[in-house]
Amino acid sequence: MTAANKITLTRIAMIPFFIYFAAQPMADIGKVNYVITALVLFCVASFTDFLDGYVARKYNQVTDFGKFVDPLADKLLVTSALVLFVEQGAMAGWMVCVILARELIITSLRVVAANKGRVLAASWTGKVKTCVQIGGIIVIYLYYIVMAKLQLTDIAIIGGADGPTAVAVVGATAVSGAGLGIETVVGWVMTLVTLYSGWDYLRKNWDIIKDGAVK
């Protein structure tokens, strides 16, 4: 097995550990270390996506197995994060549905193209989409980590005067209100970029499926 494929398989092996830590309640300030661990795992796994591609191209290790497993690993990682965001209330469910629908549509398009002997090369919109999704997920995690740290700081400083319970309630309310803006903006950006990327693929490759659509 090539080094590039080993890196890809390592990314897949990291996903269950990422899911475990990412599934912990992000709004619970007592779980902030779990959120930090989830973010670190996600960043490392995302970096291996760049690394395995670089190794495969530099050392001529491009294989059919790698072509199959690499995009699968990417989708498993990003999908896991997005689905858990919905469970945590960090992202709207309909946005994730739209993003996943785009992935399924383009995957189906690639299958049809392959049956016709064509290979759909990754477009610049597809690469931007991937970067925006990964960046958006990191921003949401960083937001929760920062706000959790701020809550802990408030409790430590003011706890003796007003009581930790009162401060914790204020902190949680502040997090919820601020999240409404940050998470919504990040979610919209990810959704719109993903939609545009899907439309761009369909526009450029409509000839692959237009026969069945017009007859």
RAKA-V190521 format. One line per field, one symbol per residue. ss: DSSP state (h for helix, s for strand, l for the rest). phi: phi as a letter, one per 30 degrees, with the letter a starting at -180 (. if undefined). burial: I if it has 24 or more other ideal C-beta (glycine too) atoms within 12 Angstrom, else O. A space follows every 10 residues. Layout:
# RAKA-V190521
ss->???
phi->???
burial->???
This chain:
# RAKA-V190521
ss->llhhhhhhhh hhhhhhhhhh hhllllllhh hhhhhhhhhh hhhhhhhhhh hhhhhhhhll lllhhhhhhh hhhhhhhhhh hhhhhhhhll llhhhhhhhh hhhhhhhhhh hhhhhlllll lllhhhhhhh hhhhhhhhhh hhhhhhhhhh hhhhhhhhhh hhlhhhhhhh hhhhhhhhhh hhhhhhhhhh hhhhhhhhhh hhhhlhhhlh hhhhl
phi->.ddddddddd dddddeddde ddddeddddd cddddddddd dddddddddd ddddddddch cdbdddddde ddddddddde ddddddddid addddddddd dedddddddd dddddciccd dddddddded dddddddddd dddddddddd dddddddced dcjddddddd ddddddddde dddddddddd dddddddddd ddddbdddcd eddcc
burial->OOOIIOIIII IIOIIOOIIO IIIIOIIOIO IIOIIOIIIO IIIIIIOIII OIIOIIOOOO IOOOOIIOII IOIIIIIIII IIIIIIOIOI IOOOIIOIII OIIOOIIOII OIOOOOOOOI OOOOIIOOII IIIIOIIIII IIIIIIIIOI IIOIIOOOOO OOOOOOIIOO IIOOIOOOIO OIIOOIIOII IIIIIOIIOI IIOOIOOIIO OOOOO
